[in-house]
Amino acid sequence: MDKQEWNGEGLPPVGTVCEIDCGLDDWERCEIIAHHNGKAIFHLKHNNSYYSAKHGYRPIPSLEDKVISEMVADTFVRGHGPLLYGRERIARMLYRAGWRKTKE
């Protein structure tokens, strides 16, 4: 059986490797090993622990997603006017158009 592609909605299917929100925007990679009572049971490999949660999961961010997050964070910190509205949408458009941040 092929592993299902999960779009981030609802509980991740059993066998999915994704991320779980551990609080304060601290995301940890986990593997979903079972479902029980409306929760996903997951394994955190780094400390060999098992937990369950109803929500707080997201797919593993792509390279594009990581770059977009950095671009949005940079515009927020520096406060460039037009990027304050729709920062993520604009950053994604710039990324897809080939824009890349260079070291100063």
Rosetta blueprint (number, residue, H / E / L):
1 M L
2 D L
3 K L
4 Q L
5 E L
6 W L
7 N L
8 G L
9 E L
10 G L
11 L L
12 P L
13 P L
14 V L
15 G L
16 T L
17 V E
18 C E
19 E E
20 I E
21 D E
22 C L
23 G L
24 L L
25 D L
26 D L
27 W E
28 E E
29 R E
30 C E
31 E E
32 I E
33 I E
34 A E
35 H E
36 H E
37 N L
38 G L
39 K E
40 A E
41 I E
42 F E
43 H E
44 L E
45 K H
46 H H
47 N H
48 N L
49 S E
50 Y E
51 Y E
52 S E
53 A E
54 K L
55 H L
56 G L
57 Y E
58 R E
59 P L
60 I L
61 P L
62 S L
63 L H
64 E H
65 D H
66 K H
67 V H
68 I H
69 S H
70 E H
71 M H
72 V H
73 A H
74 D H
75 T H
76 F H
77 V H
78 R H
79 G L
80 H L
81 G H
82 P H
83 L H
84 L H
85 Y L
86 G L
87 R H
88 E H
89 R H
90 I H
91 A H
92 R H
93 M H
94 L H
95 Y H
96 R H
97 A L
98 G L
99 W L
100 R L
101 K L
102 T L
103 K L
104 E L
